[in-house]
Amino acid sequence: VAELRDKNLRQLAETQNQHKRAQRDKQEALRYAEAEFARELLVVLDDFERTQEAAKTAPDAKTVADGVRIVYDHFLKVLRDHAIAPIESVGRPFDPTFHEAILQQPSTEHPAGNVMQEVARGYTMHERVVRPSRVIVSSGPPTAAEEKK
């Protein structure tokens, strides 16, 4: 009986140790889950730093603008590779799932309830909103009182 009790205690201790080890491994995995994404972003940061250095000696603004555009395109590619996509807003109906209205203005160009301007672009990741687009929504054509102002 003593031998079985000892064996049972050892197995219980081993099970608890495995559980603790699994918890620790899970916490470490979560803690460093973004490491690959961070490495890819650091490459973009390197590109920006090189662009800044080149800007100091660039003969014209077009050269710098081209460098910034290339870095911007690289950054968007990294985001796309991680299933992060911009939310298209302008001209579309306001949707509180994807948009955060910061203002409503009259507009003859956009029907009431449609987004007429994007103040800050929103993004989704795997079809889930990471950040909603901050938008200005049309209230429709201006009224006679609004036109007098």
C-alpha positions, 0 to 999 in steps of 0.5 A: 500500500505504501509503495502504491501510495508513493507511486501515486504521489509521484505520478500526481506530482509529474502530472502537476509539473507537466501542467505547470510546464504547459502553462509556462510554454503557453504564456511564452508562446503568447508573449512572443507570438508577434515576434515574426511580425515585429521582425518584418516591421523592423525591416520597414523601419530600416527602410525608413532610416535609410530613406531619412539618410538619403533625404539629407543628400537628395538633390530634389524632393521627388527622389525622397518622395519616391523613397517614401512611396517605396517604403510605404508600399513595403509596409502595406505588403507586410500588413497584407501578409498578416491579413491586415487590410484597409477598410474602404469607406468613402462613398459607402453607406455608414456602417457602425461595425466598420466606421466611427462617425465624428461629424455629420455634414450636408452634402450635395455629392453624397446621399444621406447616410453615406461616408463623404470623407475619411479622417483616419483609415480603419483596418481589419485583420482576418475580417475582424475590425482592428480599428474602425475608420473615423469618418464624416457622414453626409446628412444629405443636401443642405436645407434652406436654413443651412444654405443661408449660413 
